[in-house]
Amino acid sequence: MTENNHSSADDPALVRAAQQGEMEAFEELVGRHRDKIFARAYSMMRNEEEAIDLSQEAWVKGWQRLRQFQGEASFGTWMTRIVINLCLDQIRRQKRHRTESIEELDEASGGVERQMPVVIVNPTSGLERAELRQRIDRALGQLSYEHRTVLVLHEFEEMEYKEIARTMDCSIGTVMSRLFYARRKLAALLADLKKQD
Amino acid sequence: MDWEAQLKLQAYLDGELPEAERRRLEATLAQGGQSSLLLAELRQTREVLAGFEKGIQMPESLEFFWSKIEREIRRQESPARVPAPVSWAARLRRLLVPPAPWPCSPSPAS
């Protein structure tokens, strides 16, 4: 395959070429999907450098495991799952080195989300897209790893409860409770940010 | 609203509630009240998040990012693995921090 062919080829053709050892085809795949893979790592880790390193690691693993890719899902989805697993491993490693956060204690003791007042006014109305993104970014950064991960897997990766439970090695009940907490906390944080303006 | 009812409401929003329970809940929701408000908030949060990741871009150029990936792939594929490059911070640490004393070395006093 020539360079011109690479840019016009679809993903399955590039994957086949890369499976034959064509690195240029793999480079084209990196070019097409790198933002999505980085975005997923960034959403989970909230740290740019870590997200770059983990997405790089994901691409190296992707190349090494390319022969295992059978095309059941799209290449982008397959790569996303690799980076998610790497992020989860990293989160588990970090978790072993830190003490429990207040949020985790809240969750264990029944959770503040049950008593939180409902946010009736849309806290993001009238905001420019960039401003809204910034606000969500700040609010997501204030959630614990556990709550943010469940939210990311559900809202961005569109995983079902049981799939999240399998991925995070916890019960469906825990997934539901963490997701509920994350959503309610996010709504409250966005409302707070609006009040601060 | 009790805890179980709140989680059921969320499951309804996410399309994870069985048909019979979904119908029962819809009947409750039709009466308005606290559950309708909570559902509206949960829905709003979901809508706010939609498309959030689309605007996130990798801060490194493709050329630079790819050069790192390619180098790492080749490093891991080479038969005699070349050790990973040592960061500047690690090099500096090596220079500044004196090596630990050899465990069996005799003390100057002896």
Chai-1 contact restraints between the chains, C-beta under 6 A:
chainA,res_idxA,chainB,res_idxB,connection_type,confidence,min_distance_angstrom,max_distance_angstrom,comment,restraint_id
A,E27,B,W66,contact,1.0,0.0,6.0,A-B,restraint_1
A,V30,B,W66,contact,1.0,0.0,6.0,A-B,restraint_2
A,G31,B,L62,contact,1.0,0.0,6.0,A-B,restraint_3
A,R34,B,M58,contact,1.0,0.0,6.0,A-B,restraint_4
A,D35,B,Q57,contact,1.0,0.0,6.0,A-B,restraint_5
A,D35,B,M58,contact,1.0,0.0,6.0,A-B,restraint_6
A,F38,B,M58,contact,1.0,0.0,6.0,A-B,restraint_7
A,A39,B,E53,contact,1.0,0.0,6.0,A-B,restraint_8
A,A39,B,I56,contact,1.0,0.0,6.0,A-B,restraint_9
A,Y42,B,I56,contact,1.0,0.0,6.0,A-B,restraint_10
A,Q56,B,K68,contact,1.0,0.0,6.0,A-B,restraint_11
A,Q56,B,I69,contact,1.0,0.0,6.0,A-B,restraint_12
A,W59,B,I69,contact,1.0,0.0,6.0,A-B,restraint_13
A,V60,B,E72,contact,1.0,0.0,6.0,A-B,restraint_14
A,V60,B,I73,contact,1.0,0.0,6.0,A-B,restraint_15
A,W63,B,I73,contact,1.0,0.0,6.0,A-B,restraint_16
A,V118,B,L37,contact,1.0,0.0,6.0,A-B,restraint_17
A,V118,B,L38,contact,1.0,0.0,6.0,A-B,restraint_18
A,V118,B,E41,contact,1.0,0.0,6.0,A-B,restraint_19
A,V119,B,E41,contact,1.0,0.0,6.0,A-B,restraint_20
A,N122,B,Q44,contact,1.0,0.0,6.0,A-B,restraint_21
A,T124,B,V48,contact,1.0,0.0,6.0,A-B,restraint_22
A,R133,B,G55,contact,1.0,0.0,6.0,A-B,restraint_23
A,I136,B,F52,contact,1.0,0.0,6.0,A-B,restraint_24
A,E155,B,L49,contact,1.0,0.0,6.0,A-B,restraint_25
A,F156,B,E53,contact,1.0,0.0,6.0,A-B,restraint_26
A,Y161,B,E16,contact,1.0,0.0,6.0,A-B,restraint_27
A,M176,B,L7,contact,1.0,0.0,6.0,A-B,restraint_28
A,F180,B,Q10,contact,1.0,0.0,6.0,A-B,restraint_29
A,R183,B,L42,contact,1.0,0.0,6.0,A-B,restraint_30
A,R183,B,T45,contact,1.0,0.0,6.0,A-B,restraint_31
A,L186,B,T45,contact,1.0,0.0,6.0,A-B,restraint_32
A,A187,B,E41,contact,1.0,0.0,6.0,A-B,restraint_33
A,A187,B,T45,contact,1.0,0.0,6.0,A-B,restraint_34
